[in-house]
Every structure is written in C-alpha cells, then in structure tokens.
Amino acid sequence: MNITVPVQTGHVHVALEEADKLHVLHPKSIIAYQGEPLSREDRFMDLAGMYRKRRWIRSLLTGPSEFILGLPAGCTLETVDIGEQSDLLFDFRHVIFFSEGMRLKPVIQKLKNVWITKELVRMRFSGPGRLGLITAGDMKAIQLHPDRPLYVETGALVAYPEHATIRLSVYGNKLASQHMNVQWEIRGRGPVLIQTGSRDAELEEQLQSGGFVKRILRELLPFGGIYIK
C-alpha cells in the first residue's frame, strides 16, 4: 500500500496494490476513485463503531485501485505501522482507515478518565497492519519515562500505552496551574501520540487580527476598524 501525503494539507492520495485491502471509516471523505467499481464494498458498522464514530457506513476498498481522501481544513493524515504486540490505546475519532487483517478491541477507561474525555472506551489495534490517523495540525510521538512525568493537554492526546500510569493533573506554580487546561499526567514506557494543532483561541485571534497595539487603536480611534488593518 502506497500513501502519498502532499506538502500542503487538504488531501491524501492512497494507492492500493492487488493484495491490499483497506477499511475506510469516513467514506464521504473519498472525493476521487480510480479502479474497478466493485472493488469498493460499503458495509454497516457494528453498534460500537456507530456510537463512537457517529457513522453508519464504512467502506472496504480492494486493490489494484487508488483514491483521494479529502481532509478538513487545518488537518493532516499520518500513518502508523501497528505490530502484533502493540498496546497503544487510540481515540477512535482520529482513525480514518485501517488495513485488512487488523484486530480491534475496545478497552474501557477508568471513570475519572471518562468524566473528562466524555469517552467510555478507547480502541486497541493489533497488527501487523497500518493505521491512518487524522489530526489537527501534525502528529508527534513522545517517548514516556517511568519516573519523569509527561503532561499533555487532554484534547491533544491521540494514543497512549495501555499499561501507562495516567491521571488528570495540572503543573507549574499556582498561577500557571490556575490558567491552563486540564492535563494528562502520564508515566510509563513506550510512545505517546499527540496532535499539535494550537488550541489557544487568544493566540489565533491575535494572529488573525494583528498585534496588541493595533487592536487597541482600532477600538479607540474613530473609524479605526476601517483605516488600521
């Protein structure tokens, strides 16, 4: 299976060889397809998949064929090779496709994690196979340490090892801890996958509307919103 990720975000080109089979969990993201018409077979998801993905249908695509997946603005698609002994638990919302032959197992989260994530289960995939993940911004892998904690904003966490020690926390001095979003404090071994798209609404507003001085002048000067760009 060959996957071509363009320099710009917006779409991904996937080419399947004759023996390849790929399950696409968001069929409407397929904006172009080249191959035998019957090489695409849509199926109903199981009840768990319907609940977690808010989708009724998934597609099984067989090679030789190729297709283009359209991505939401600001999102990228990363592929991860999954081995037989992988213990990563994924937020299923980020999974857009997986290769044929992979095994899926729902793992129930602890109640304190369910409370903050609003997700009862995470998914563990067993390979060998390949997983396609869609993220806000790029995806970054960070190695855990058994004694030195890793703090990750809750909304940025895509996957973590099943046997990692994890709890909700904040960090820093009193001022820092009072003005940050809730964090996952994680210890253990193995990689953690995070999405790196900024979630700072104030930063985004500043980048779009200019610097602090310009914003003040727009508000104070007559017709400042017209003349000061």
Order of alpha helices (4+ residues) and beta strands (2+ residues): beta-beta-beta-beta-beta-alpha-beta-beta-beta-beta-beta-beta-alpha-beta-beta-beta-beta-beta-beta-alpha-beta-beta-alpha-alpha-alpha
